[in-house]
Amino acid sequence: MAPKAGTVEQDLIPANAQNTYGVRVKDLPLSCPMPGMYLWNSHPKVYIPIEATGEAKCPYCGAQYYMIDESD
């Protein structure tokens, strides 16, 4: 059985630890918290529409997301 996502045994980043996150096309569809974050101390998962403008803000935690050029 695969380990449950977001457990302390995994090497994940804290949810909502930063105010700004850069994301790539491979991260779409974008959700907050992102898949690589712990879930136990975060808000419910919400999908963030970033494709149209290249930037968006989470309505729960206020985290800012922006698209990163793939060559970076």
MOKA-V291451 format. One record per residue. N is the residue number from 1. SS is DSSP state (H for helix, E for strand, C for the rest). PSI is psi as a letter, one per 40 degrees, with the letter a starting at -180 (999 if undefined). OMEGA is omega in degrees with one decimal (* if undefined). Layout:
<<N/SS/PSI/OMEGA> <N/SS/PSI/OMEGA>>
//
This chain:
<<1/C/h/179.5> <2/C/i/178.1> <3/C/i/180.0> <4/C/h/-179.4> <5/C/h/175.6> <6/C/e/179.2> <7/C/i/-176.5> <8/C/e/178.7> <9/C/e/-178.8> <10/C/i/179.0> <11/C/g/-178.3> <12/C/i/176.8> <13/E/i/177.6> <14/C/i/177.9> <15/C/i/174.5> <16/C/f/-179.0> <17/C/d/-179.7> <18/C/i/176.1> <19/C/e/-176.7> <20/E/h/179.6> <21/E/h/172.3> <22/E/h/-179.7> <23/E/i/178.8> <24/C/i/179.4> <25/H/d/-179.4> <26/H/e/178.8> <27/H/e/-178.4> <28/C/i/-1.6> <29/C/i/-176.3> <30/E/h/174.2> <31/E/i/175.5> <32/E/h/-1.8> <33/C/i/-179.3> <34/C/i/-177.1> <35/C/d/-178.5> <36/C/e/-177.9> <37/E/i/171.5> <38/C/i/-176.9> <39/C/e/-172.3> <40/C/d/-177.0> <41/C/f/-174.7> <42/C/i/177.5> <43/C/i/176.4> <44/C/i/-179.9> <45/C/h/177.4> <46/E/h/177.7> <47/E/h/-174.5> <48/E/h/179.1> <49/C/g/-176.3> <50/C/e/-172.3> <51/C/d/-173.6> <52/C/d/-173.8> <53/C/e/-178.7> <54/C/e/175.1> <55/E/i/-178.6> <56/E/i/-178.4> <57/E/h/178.7> <58/C/h/-179.6> <59/C/e/179.9> <60/C/d/-170.9> <61/C/e/178.6> <62/C/e/178.6> <63/C/h/178.5> <64/E/h/177.4> <65/E/i/176.7> <66/E/i/-179.6> <67/E/h/177.8> <68/C/i/174.7> <69/C/h/-177.6> <70/C/d/-177.3> <71/C/e/-180.0> <72/C/999/*>>
//
